[in-house]
């Protein structure tokens, strides 16, 4: 059974994330309880869309996340009440630090409803270009690897 989006309460959030990390936030929707072990509202079958802008009247969309691009998701069984925002570092690293606004819309094929409104503060990340040092005990040479969104890239030995 698909949850009617009109059953979703409106949530307001203040979020802070950095340019040097994945933006991951999770909201748990429960049914008539504050107990995290209680029954969850089943979010399966609902499509989600999110826009982040500098201000509501602005035309430019800074971040666009949807169910289709997998940056908005629900939890896996049995956690279908978890709503997950997951914007990868590969996108966040190109954002200009500052204050933004956004909302998330839920769509069930009949209704369309804003169910999360938020302010977003993106801060300039301090740790960037992570390098991992590794001592090759066979040769005694210190090697460096850079961690990127595409995986680990080993640099030639110096």
C-alpha positions in Angstrom: 0.0 0.0 0.0 1.4 3.4 -1.0 1.4 6.1 1.6 -0.7 9.2 0.6 1.6 12.2 0.5 -1.0 14.1 2.4 -0.1 12.0 5.4 3.4 13.5 5.5 3.8 16.2 8.1 5.6 19.4 7.2 9.1 19.5 8.7 11.4 22.5 9.0 15.1 22.0 9.2 18.4 24.0 9.5 21.1 22.0 7.8 24.9 22.6 7.6 27.3 20.7 5.4 30.6 21.3 3.8 32.3 21.5 0.4 34.6 18.6 1.4 32.0 16.0 2.2 28.9 14.1 1.0 25.8 15.9 2.2 23.9 13.1 4.0 20.9 13.8 6.1 18.2 11.4 7.3 14.7 12.0 8.5 12.8 9.1 10.2 9.0 9.2 9.8 7.2 7.3 12.6 3.5 6.6 13.1 2.0 8.0 16.3 5.1 7.5 18.4 8.4 9.0 19.5 9.9 5.6 19.9 12.6 5.0 17.3 11.7 1.3 17.4 8.0 2.1 16.7 6.1 1.6 13.4 7.5 3.6 10.5 5.5 5.5 7.9 6.0 3.5 4.6 7.5 5.9 2.0 7.7 3.4 -0.8 6.0 4.4 -4.0 6.5 8.2 -3.4 8.7 10.2 -5.8 10.7 13.1 -4.3 12.2 16.2 -5.8 14.4 18.9 -4.1 15.7 22.3 -5.2 18.2 24.5 -3.4 18.4 28.2 -4.3 20.1 31.3 -2.9 16.6 32.7 -2.2 13.0 31.7 -3.1 12.7 34.1 -6.1 16.0 33.1 -7.7 15.9 31.3 -11.0 19.2 29.4 -10.6 18.9 26.0 -9.0 22.1 25.4 -7.0 21.4 21.7 -6.2 18.7 19.5 -7.8 18.1 16.1 -6.2 15.4 13.6 -7.1 14.4 10.0 -6.6 15.4 9.5 -10.2 19.0 10.7 -9.8 19.2 8.7 -6.5 20.2 11.7 -4.4 16.8 11.4 -2.6 16.1 7.9 -1.3 14.2 5.8 1.2 15.7 3.2 3.5 16.0 -0.4 2.7 13.8 -3.1 4.2 12.6 -3.0 6.9 13.4 0.8 7.2 11.0 2.2 4.7 10.3 5.2 7.0 13.7 6.7 6.5 14.0 9.6 4.0 17.6 10.1 2.9 19.2 13.1 1.3 22.5 12.0 -0.3 24.3 14.6 -2.5 27.8 13.3 -3.3 31.1 15.1 -2.6 31.7 15.3 -6.3 28.8 17.8 -6.5 29.3 19.5 -3.1 32.9 20.4 -3.8 31.9 22.8 -6.6 29.4 24.7 -4.5 30.1 28.2 -3.3 29.9 28.5 0.5 27.0 30.5 1.8 23.4 30.4 3.0 20.7 28.8 0.8 17.0 27.7 1.0 15.3 24.7 -0.2 12.3 22.4 0.0 11.4 18.8 -0.8 8.3 17.9 -2.7 6.6 14.5 -2.4 4.5 13.1 -5.3 2.3 10.1 -5.2 0.6 10.3 -8.7 -2.4 12.1 -7.3 -1.0 14.8 -5.0 2.0 16.9 -4.8 3.0 18.3 -1.4 6.0 20.2 0.1 6.9 18.1 3.2 10.3 19.5 4.1 11.4 23.2 4.1 15.0 24.0 5.1 17.8 26.5 5.3 21.2 25.2 4.1 24.5 26.6 5.2 27.4 25.3 3.0 30.7 25.9 4.7 34.2 25.8 3.0 35.7 22.5 3.9 39.1 22.6 5.5 40.4 19.1 4.7 40.8 18.8 0.9 42.8 16.7 -1.5 43.2 13.9 1.1 46.5 12.0 0.6 47.2 8.7 2.2 50.8 7.9 3.0 51.8 4.2 2.9 55.2 2.6 3.6 55.9 -0.2 1.1 57.7 -2.5 3.6 59.2 -4.5 0.7 61.0 -1.6 -0.8 61.1 0.9 2.0 59.5 3.6 -0.2 56.8 5.8 1.0 53.9 6.0 -1.5 51.0 8.5 -1.6 47.5 7.8 -2.7 44.8 10.4 -3.4 41.2 9.5 -2.5 38.8 10.8 -5.1 35.2 10.1 -6.0 36.4 7.7 -8.6 38.4 5.6 -6.1 42.0 5.6 -4.9 44.7 6.8 -7.3 48.3 5.8 -6.4 50.9 8.3 -7.2 54.3 7.2 -8.6 56.9 6.6 -5.9 59.1 9.6 -5.3 
